[in-house]
Amino acid sequence: MNIRESELPGIGRKFEIVTRNDEKIVIIIHDDGRREMYYYDENNHEESISNVTLNDSEARNLAAILGGMIYKPQALETIEMAFDGLVIEWFKVEPSAPAIRQTIGALGIRKKYNVTVIAILKRNMKKLLNPGPESVIDEGDTLVLSGERKELKKLISEVLSNAR
């Protein structure tokens, strides 16, 4: 994640955040306590497609939720024990990932990584449940994967992410 901070004289501070998946969020913290959050088009980081304004109390409550102070997810080890090591993970295919325009079968996801693709959520919100080996993976698709943690991490780092 890349964060750029700048002073807005007479207004407050601006934080521009670009995530690992190249999604852009801008947060403006006004001197009066208001916070504005803007989400930008994935393909055009100059065009805001949604925004929300929060007062100081709302912003602090949201920060507590995001930071895990309101609800702490069940420990991963407990979940893995309940399923005897099986993990289900959602992962958005990153730009320039090796998997882009490849089929599940050609990538050998099941044979090479011992991971099952349960579903593919396409960028157009079309859902492919239980996709077959001929299903093509595109940039921005979200894959619902099941397997053991170590094998999922290997698949993600080698095939689905651009962090090479």
Secondary structure as UniProt FT lines:
FT   STRAND          2..8
FT   TURN            9..11
FT   STRAND          12..18
FT   TURN            20..21
FT   STRAND          24..30
FT   TURN            31..32
FT   STRAND          35..41
FT   TURN            42..43
FT   STRAND          44..54
FT   HELIX           56..66
FT   TURN            67..68
FT   HELIX           76..82
FT   TURN            83..85
FT   STRAND          86..92
FT   TURN            95..96
FT   TURN            98..101
FT   STRAND          102..103
FT   HELIX           104..107
FT   HELIX           109..113
FT   STRAND          116..121
FT   TURN            123..124
FT   STRAND          127..129
FT   TURN            133..134
FT   STRAND          136..137
FT   TURN            139..140
FT   STRAND          142..148
FT   HELIX           149..155
FT   HELIX           156..160
//
